[in-house]
Amino acid sequence: MSSLQIGLVVAGVLLVVGVILFNRWQERRIRQRIDAAFASGRDKPQANDARVEPTLRGTAESRAVPAAPPPASPPAVEATAAVPGTEVEHDPDWRPPMDSVVGLHGALGDAPVGPDTDADGETDEPVEGRATPRPRGAASAATTVAAPDVDIETIVMVQPTRPATAGALSAGLHARIGKPVRWYGRREPRGPWQRLVTDSRGEYGEFAACMLLADRNGPATAAQIETFQKLVGDVAASLPGAFTASPLGEEAQRAEALDRLCAELDMQIGLTVRKTPPATIAGTRLRGVAEAAGFRLSPTGRFEWVQDDTGAVLFTLQNVTDEAFTVDSLRAGATAGVVFLLDVPRVADPPRAFDQMKLAAKRMAQTVGGELVDDNGRLLNDAGLAAIREQVAGGDAALRRYNIEPGSPRALKLFAA
């Protein structure tokens, strides 16, 4: 064997040893970072509050699943490798390294809504029972700073071998899997998370890919979760980087449990103003009264009552027949009645919103000469309205008991159609 061959063999052995040592060092560094981020979070006790069952206009039938216990703490995850030649061992104590993660009984930090707040109420750039389609309301006066939400999302962590830009995630940023997908990045281990879009600037040393586990269309399926994890794995391989995902079966079970919980907490309240047949309300008359009361006709075919200071839709006014209102139909037609609808999980301070809706409904009934009735056609007096308000307050309390603040970004995601 020539000296050149001997030199090549020695160099090859040294290279293999160097790769092994580097991989072990990188693995130890990642595990230490995760343990440091969650040293206190893992020991946080969980409450065992009993649930309050809403009874008016609940939309559990749209989800068609029985009630079940609330989701437990996020399951342990198993790690997979996306860097050729890298082995990442299974760690039963691993948790996604989000510094602000707590359980459904915990609390999330709030921050005021600012000009950079997106449609679901989150700040994209932090400082380094009717089952009809519903318009997305704006965020409440308090909103959660942008960050992965381990309680309602399945999360895959990506550790690139070197910092990468958001542009390197383009295949994942535009993914359409059937449930909303969001990507976050942070520049350093303990730094703030930043919601990523195609033109997000800078490089990031860590990424979190998140997919919503449940909404009003039902839970994320095992097939959707598997597709999501494969997508993130492909993105990680292209960086290159290592990714860590939860076991597929456990995430599917979490999705189903979360969906059952939300089905139990879901509540909508309707107050109907009707004319006694064969009398009807002329469309032109209805539009004039509605707009004078502060409603505006939306492209969804309903009138919306929008809060001036927040831009939030507090309640809506729709045709009693579920037929959409349009400018032309209102000009030429008439209706037997209208329904004032309050979507309890999607508004901040539901009891106060109900008070405003009740007042608007009573005024319209008086103006058009109609009757104020419930879903069963029974006349509503002040005692009946007070009983409904108690149900709204109970639904509000039940949501908050599971740390789903009505009107918050978390609520807007879970109770979106």
C-alpha positions in Angstrom: 0.0 0.0 0.0 1.4 3.3 -1.1 1.8 6.3 1.2 -0.9 8.1 -0.7 -3.4 5.3 0.0 -2.4 5.1 3.7 -2.9 8.9 3.9 -6.4 8.6 2.3 -7.4 5.8 4.7 -6.2 7.8 7.8 -8.0 10.9 6.5 -11.2 8.9 6.0 -11.1 7.5 9.5 -10.5 10.9 11.0 -13.4 12.3 9.0 -15.8 9.6 10.2 -14.7 10.1 13.8 -15.1 13.9 13.4 -18.6 13.5 12.1 -19.6 11.2 14.9 -18.2 13.5 17.5 -19.9 16.6 15.9 -23.3 14.8 15.8 -23.0 13.8 19.5 -22.1 17.3 20.4 -24.9 18.8 18.4 -27.4 16.3 19.9 -26.2 17.1 23.5 -26.5 20.9 22.8 -30.1 20.6 21.5 -31.2 18.4 24.4 -29.6 20.9 26.9 -31.4 23.8 25.2 -34.7 22.0 25.4 -34.3 20.9 29.0 -33.3 24.5 30.0 -36.4 26.0 28.3 -38.8 23.6 30.0 -37.2 22.9 33.4 -39.9 24.8 35.1 -42.8 24.2 32.7 -42.8 20.4 33.2 -43.4 20.7 36.9 -46.4 23.0 36.6 -49.5 21.3 38.2 -52.7 20.8 36.2 -56.1 21.6 37.6 -59.0 19.2 37.4 -61.9 21.6 36.9 -65.3 20.1 36.0 -66.7 21.2 32.7 -69.8 23.4 32.3 -72.2 22.2 29.6 -73.8 24.9 27.5 -77.4 24.2 26.7 -78.6 26.9 24.3 -77.9 26.7 20.5 -74.8 24.6 21.1 -73.3 23.3 17.8 -72.1 19.9 19.1 -74.3 18.3 16.5 -72.1 19.8 13.8 -69.1 17.9 15.2 -71.1 14.7 15.9 -68.9 13.4 18.6 -69.7 12.6 22.3 -68.3 14.5 25.2 -64.9 13.4 26.5 -62.4 14.4 29.1 -60.2 17.4 28.1 -56.9 16.9 26.5 -54.1 15.9 28.8 -50.6 17.5 28.8 -48.9 17.3 25.4 -47.6 13.8 24.7 -44.0 12.8 24.7 -42.6 12.8 21.2 -40.3 10.7 19.2 -37.5 12.3 17.1 -36.6 11.6 13.5 -33.5 12.7 11.7 -33.4 14.7 8.5 -29.7 15.2 8.3 -27.9 12.3 6.5 -25.7 10.4 8.9 -27.2 12.0 12.0 -28.9 9.9 14.7 -31.3 11.6 17.2 -32.2 9.3 20.1 -35.8 9.0 21.4 -36.3 11.1 24.5 -39.5 10.3 26.5 -39.3 13.6 28.4 -39.0 15.8 25.3 -41.4 18.7 24.9 -41.6 21.3 22.1 -39.3 24.2 23.3 -41.9 27.0 23.5 -41.0 29.2 26.4 -44.6 30.3 27.1 -46.3 26.9 26.7 -48.8 25.8 29.4 -51.7 23.5 29.6 -55.3 24.3 28.9 -55.8 25.2 32.6 -52.8 27.5 32.5 -52.5 31.1 31.3 -51.1 32.7 28.2 -49.5 36.1 28.2 -51.5 38.9 26.4 -50.4 41.9 24.5 -52.4 44.8 23.1 -53.5 44.5 19.5 -51.3 46.6 17.3 -51.0 47.6 13.7 -49.1 44.4 12.8 -51.8 42.1 14.1 -53.0 39.5 11.6 -56.5 38.1 10.9 -56.5 35.6 13.8 -55.3 38.3 16.3 -51.6 37.4 16.5 -48.8 39.8 16.1 -46.7 38.7 13.2 -43.6 40.6 14.0 -42.8 40.8 17.7 -40.0 42.9 18.9 -37.0 40.8 18.4 -76.6 25.9 17.6 -76.4 27.2 14.0 -73.9 25.6 11.7 -73.9 28.3 9.0 -70.7 29.9 7.6 -69.6 32.7 9.9 -67.6 35.8 9.1 -64.2 36.0 10.9 -64.4 38.7 13.5 -61.4 40.8 14.4 -59.4 40.2 17.5 -60.5 41.2 20.9 -58.9 44.0 22.9 -56.3 41.6 24.3 -54.4 39.1 22.1 -51.7 36.6 22.4 -48.2 37.4 21.2 -47.3 35.3 18.2 -46.0 31.9 19.3 -46.7 28.2 18.6 -49.7 27.0 20.7 -48.9 23.5 21.8 -52.4 22.9 23.3 -54.2 23.3 20.0 -51.6 22.6 17.3 -49.4 19.7 16.4 -45.9 21.1 16.3 -42.8 19.9 14.5 -39.5 21.5 15.5 -36.7 22.0 12.9 -33.1 22.5 13.9 -31.1 23.6 10.8 -27.4 22.8 10.7 -26.8 26.5 10.1 -29.2 29.6 10.2 -31.6 29.7 7.3 -34.0 32.3 5.8 -37.8 32.0 5.6 -37.4 31.7 1.8 -35.8 28.3 2.4 -39.2 27.1 3.8 -41.2 28.2 0.7 -42.6 24.7 0.1 -43.9 24.6 3.7 -45.1 28.2 3.9 -47.6 27.7 1.1 -48.8 24.2 2.1 -52.6 23.4 1.9 -53.3 20.3 4.0 -56.9 20.9 5.1 -56.1 22.6 8.4 -54.3 26.0 8.9 -50.5 25.7 8.9 -48.2 28.3 10.4 -44.4 28.6 10.6 -42.4 30.4 13.2 -38.7 31.1 13.5 -36.4 32.5 16.1 -32.9 33.7 15.8 -31.5 32.3 19.1 -32.6 29.6 21.5 -34.3 31.9 24.1 -35.3 34.6 21.7 -38.9 35.6 20.7 -40.8 33.6 18.1 -41.7 35.4 14.9 -44.5 34.4 12.5 -42.9 33.7 9.2 -44.2 34.7 5.7 -42.4 34.5 2.4 -40.8 37.9 2.7 -39.7 37.6 6.4 -36.2 39.0 6.6 -33.1 37.6 8.3 -31.9 34.2 9.2 -33.3 31.9 11.9 -31.5 29.2 14.0 -34.7 27.3 14.9 -38.1 26.8 13.2 -41.5 25.5 14.5 -44.1 24.2 12.0 -47.6 24.2 13.5 -50.9 22.8 12.2 -54.2 23.3 13.9 -55.6 20.2 15.5 -59.4 21.1 15.4 -61.9 23.6 14.3 -65.6 23.7 13.5 -65.0 21.4 10.5 -63.8 18.7 12.9 -60.5 17.3 14.1 -57.3 17.0 12.0 -57.2 13.4 10.7 -54.3 11.0 11.0 -53.8 11.3 7.3 -53.6 15.1 7.5 -51.1 14.9 10.4 -49.0 12.4 8.6 -49.0 14.6 5.5 -48.0 17.6 7.6 -45.1 15.7 9.3 -43.8 14.4 5.9 -43.9 17.9 4.5 -41.9 19.3 7.3 -39.5 16.4 7.1 -38.9 17.2 3.4 -38.4 20.9 4.2 -35.9 20.0 7.0 -34.0 17.7 4.6 -33.6 20.5 2.1 -32.1 22.9 4.6 -30.5 20.5 5.8 -31.6 20.1 9.4 -33.0 17.7 12.0 -36.7 17.7 12.8 -38.6 16.4 15.8 -42.2 15.3 15.5 -44.8 13.8 17.9 -46.0 10.2 17.4 -48.8 10.2 14.7 -51.3 8.2 16.7 -51.0 10.3 19.8 -51.4 13.5 17.8 -54.6 12.1 16.2 -56.0 11.3 19.6 -55.2 14.8 20.8 -57.0 16.2 17.8 -60.1 14.1 18.5 -60.1 15.0 22.2 -59.7 18.7 21.5 -62.6 18.6 19.0 -64.8 16.9 21.6 -64.0 19.6 24.1 -64.7 22.4 21.7 -68.0 20.7 20.6 -69.1 20.8 24.2 -68.0 24.4 24.7 -69.4 25.7 21.4 -72.5 28.0 21.8 -74.5 30.3 19.7 -77.5 32.4 20.8 -80.3 33.5 18.5 -83.1 36.0 19.0 -85.8 36.1 16.3 -87.8 39.1 15.3 -90.8 38.0 13.2 -94.0 39.2 11.8 -97.2 37.3 12.3 -98.1 35.5 9.0 -99.0 36.6 6.4 -97.4 39.9 7.3 -93.7 40.4 6.2 -91.0 43.0 6.6 -90.1 44.8 3.4 -86.5 44.5 2.4 -86.0 48.2 2.0 -87.6 48.8 5.4 -85.3 46.1 7.0 -82.2 47.6 5.5 -83.0 51.1 6.6 -83.7 50.0 10.2 -80.6 47.7 10.3 -78.3 50.4 9.0 -79.7 53.0 11.3 -79.0 50.6 14.2 -75.4 50.3 13.2 -75.4 47.2 11.0 -73.7 46.9 7.7 -74.4 44.4 4.9 -71.5 42.0 4.4 -70.6 39.8 1.4 -71.7 36.8 3.4 -75.3 37.8 3.0 -75.9 38.9 6.5 -75.8 42.2 8.4 -72.9 42.6 10.8 -72.7 44.8 13.9 -69.1 45.9 14.2 -67.5 47.4 17.3 -65.9 50.7 16.3 -62.9 50.6 18.6 -61.8 47.1 17.8 -63.3 46.2 14.5 -64.8 43.0 16.0 -68.1 41.6 14.7 -70.1 41.3 17.9 -73.3 39.8 16.4 -75.0 39.4 13.1 -78.5 39.7 11.6 -79.6 37.1 9.1 -82.7 36.0 7.2 -84.9 33.7 9.2 -85.0 31.5 6.1 -81.2 31.3 5.9 -81.4 32.9 2.5 -78.6 35.4 1.9 -79.5 39.1 1.9 -78.2 41.0 -1.1 -78.8 44.6 -2.2 -81.1 43.4 -5.0 -83.1 41.0 -2.8 -83.6 43.6 -0.2 -84.7 46.2 -2.8 -87.3 43.8 -4.4 -88.3 41.4 -1.7 -89.5 40.9 1.8 -88.9 38.5 4.7 -91.1 37.0 7.4 -88.4 37.7 10.0 -84.7 38.0 11.0 -82.4 36.3 13.5 -79.9 38.1 15.7 -77.1 35.7 16.2 -74.3 35.8 18.9 -71.4 33.5 18.3 -70.3 33.2 22.0 -66.7 31.8 21.6 -65.8 34.4 19.0 -66.6 37.6 20.8 -64.8 39.3 23.8 -67.1 39.7 26.9 -70.1 37.6 25.6 -72.5 38.7 28.3 -72.0 42.4 27.4 -72.3 41.6 23.7 -75.6 39.8 24.4 -76.9 42.9 26.3 -76.1 44.9 23.2 -77.8 42.4 20.9 -80.8 42.1 23.1 -81.3 45.9 23.0 -81.0 46.0 19.2 -83.4 43.1 18.8 -86.0 44.7 21.1 -85.7 48.0 19.3 -86.1 46.4 15.9 -89.1 44.4 17.0 -90.8 47.6 18.2 -89.8 49.5 15.0 -91.1 47.0 12.5 -94.1 45.9 14.6 -92.8 42.4 15.1 -92.5 39.9 18.0 -89.3 38.8 19.8 -89.3 35.0 20.1 -86.8 32.2 20.7 -85.9 29.3 18.4 -89.1 27.5 19.2 -91.3 30.5 18.5 -92.1 31.3 22.1 -92.4 35.0 23.0 -89.5 36.3 25.0 -90.1 38.6 28.0 -87.5 40.1 30.3 -87.4 37.0 32.5 -86.7 34.8 29.5 -84.0 37.1 28.2 -82.4 37.1 31.6 -82.3 33.3 31.6 -80.6 33.3 28.2 -78.1 35.8 29.5 -77.2 33.4 32.3 -76.6 30.7 29.8 -74.3 33.1 27.9 -72.4 33.9 31.1 -72.1 30.1 31.8 -70.7 29.5 28.3 -68.2 32.4 28.8 -67.1 30.9 32.2 -66.7 27.4 30.7 -64.5 28.7 27.9 -62.3 30.6 30.3 -62.0 27.5 32.6 -60.2 25.8 29.8 -58.1 28.9 29.0 -60.0 29.6 25.8 -60.7 33.3 26.3 -63.7 34.3 24.1 -62.6 36.5 21.2 -58.9 35.6 21.6 -56.7 34.3 18.8 -57.0 30.8 20.3 -60.8 31.0 20.3 -60.9 32.4 16.8 -58.8 29.5 15.5 -60.8 26.7 17.3 -64.2 28.1 16.4 -63.6 29.0 12.8 -65.7 27.3 10.1 
